Amino acid sequence: MTQIEQLTPHILSICEQHNVSLYECKWVQQGSMRILQVAITKEDGSMDIDTCQEVSNHLSEVLDEMDAMDFEYYLEVCSAGAERALRSEKEVLHAVGKHVYAKFHQTVDKKQDVTGTLLSFDSNELVIEYRDKQRKKTVKTDYGNVSMIRLAVTL
């Protein structure tokens, strides 16, 4: 079992206590620094610095008590990001009504990718509304044809 696998139940418990979801937990190497990066998100997809700080303080206490790492490291609790990848059907379903960017394995309506509002999703098909010049259009494709989908920031 990896360190991340050992730490995850404790991190999930702390996230639950602070009403946030764990998006990702990983080790990041920056030069000689090892960083335990914990990316979190609120139910509505947002995040704020105060919540990150509260989770960081609580998690730091638990990790110190566990004494699970026998090396120096830094703890970074951060937002999952405004343009985070949607890695599962559950995350895509949760993004219905939000602005997304999707790339396709095979072109759909002569498009290799599209940015717009995810109108609907079931396990087989997603529908995205996008603008083509001044007209609104929709693209429908099988979920299996999506090579990558992420949230997108609107200007």
Beta strands, then each sheet from edge to edge (+ up, - down):
strand 1: 20-30
strand 2: 33-42
strand 3: 74-79
strand 4: 99-108
strand 5: 111-121
strand 6: 125-132
strand 7: 135-142
strand 8: 146-151
sheet 1: 1+ 2- 3-
sheet 2: 7+ 6- 5+ 4- 8+
end
